Amino acid sequence: MILIDDGSGEAYSHIFRETISKFGCYVLTHSVNKGKGRAIKTAIDFVLENFPDALGIVTIDADGQHTYEDTIKCLEAFLKSPDSLVLRVRVFEENVPLRSKFGNLLTRDVLGAFTGMAISDTQTGLRVIPYHWLRTLFELEGERYEFEMNMLLQAKEDGIAILEVPITTIYLDDNQSSHFHAIRDSIRIYAVFFKYIVSSVFSFLVDIVVFTILVSLFKGVSLESITLASVMSRAVSSVTNFLINHKLAFKAGNSLSWVKYFSLVVIQIFLSSVLVTLLSSWWTFPITGIKILVDGFLFFLSYYIQKTFVFDGGKR
C-alpha cells in the first residue's frame, strides 16, 4: 500500500508513521499540498520505479467512501480484463448529498455531449489502472481534480476499454470530508470545454458577420454564392480559431496540426454550404438562421475531431 501525504502537515504525521510501523505501508510526502492529480502521479512514478512486474494499480480516495469489499470487486473485474480501466461507479440514490449528485450528473452529461462517452460516474476515485498505461498517465496534463477527467478523455484517445462496477456509495457527514470545491474544481474539470467554446464562439461570430455581409452583397441565393461567402468568411475566422485552439484550448499539436486543421476547415465549408443550400430550398427561414443551426451541429463534430486527431500531439 502506498499512501500520499499531500501536504497534510505535522499535525497528521503520526497517522502516517503508524501505517508504516503497523502495516508496512509506503508513505510518500509532499511538503505542501499539490493536488490530487499530482498525488496520483507521485504514486505512479514510485510504482514504475519499484514494481516493474505489477499488473496495475488501484487508486482509492481517503474520504471514507470506498470500502475494502468495493476494492475487491473492482480488482476481480480488472483481472478478467487486465487491459481495461475499471471504475467503481456510484449509484446516485436519494441519500446522496446534492452537491455530489449535481456535480457528477452534470459532468457526466457534459462528457457525453462532447465525446459520446457513456460514463455513469466521471469523478469516482476508486479506479484500477493497467500497468502498461501508467507512463502515459504520468505525463498527462492536470495536477488537481481535472486529472481524473483528463484520464477518461485519454482512455478514449488511447482505445483503453472502460469497465464500470456499480456500487452503492457511503457518505459520511454529508460528504463534508471531501476537498472537492464545487465551483473552483468544476472550472478546472471543464477548462478544456470552456476554452474551446470561447474560441469557437468568437470565431463563429466573426464567421457569421462576414458571411451575412457577403451574402447581402451577392445577388440571389445559389450554391455558388453561398459557397463563395462561406469560403471567404471561414478564411477570416479559421486562422484565429486555429491559433487560439493550438495555444489555449488544447495546448497540443505538432507541425502537421495546421495541415489537419485546415483540411477539416475545407470539409466543414463544403458540408456547411451543401446543408445550408438544401435547407434554404426546403425551409422558409432566414438563411443566416439556417447557417447558425447547421454550423452549431458541426461545432460538436469539429470538437471531437480536433481533440482526437488535429491537436493530439502526434500520438496518431
Beta strands, then each sheet from edge to edge (+ up, - down):
strand 1: 2-6
strand 2: 26-30
strand 3: 56-59
strand 4: 85-91
strand 5: 127-130
strand 6: 162-168
sheet 1: 1+ 2+
sheet 2: 3+ 5- 4+ 6+
end
